Amino acid sequence: MAIEIPSREELGKILKKAKRIAVVGLSANPEKTSYMVSKAMQDAGYEIIPVNPTVDEVLGVKAVKSLGEIQGHVDIVNVFRRSEHLFDVAKEFAEIDADIFWAQLGLVNEEAYDFLKEKGYTVVMDRCIKVEHALTK
């Protein structure tokens, strides 16, 4: 199955509706893309939940080791892990029943995509959430 992502208009609707974004692979290093993108989204009013077993907190928020540790509903799971890790993250994502699986720019995994689409999830791959947010304001 070819990977089809929502249109820019649909991405804009997703981002307007979303409030809580869990960021898998969020680094505590301010020079890393995951940190810069997540800070921009936090500054734009989104609640950011860092998901990284190697850090205690990022952006002033206590980190969780896995998606399963998050209390309450998650609107978007934004993933900053290499493409070969996306299927494992997709399986974890399906267990917490979040709304949108979003793999950052440069990240694509057909196995993860097919797995989630078969379950009826909205999947975004190879798009930067910060860029899409800026373009759809």
Buried (B, 14 or more C-beta within 10 A) or exposed (E): EEBEBBEEEEBBEBBEEBEBBBBBBBBBEEEBBBBBBBBBBBEEEBBBBBBBEEBEEBBEBEBBEBBEEBEEEBBBBBBBBEBEBBBEBBEBBBEBEBBBBBBBBEBEBBEBBBBBBEEEBBBBBEBBBBBBBEEBE
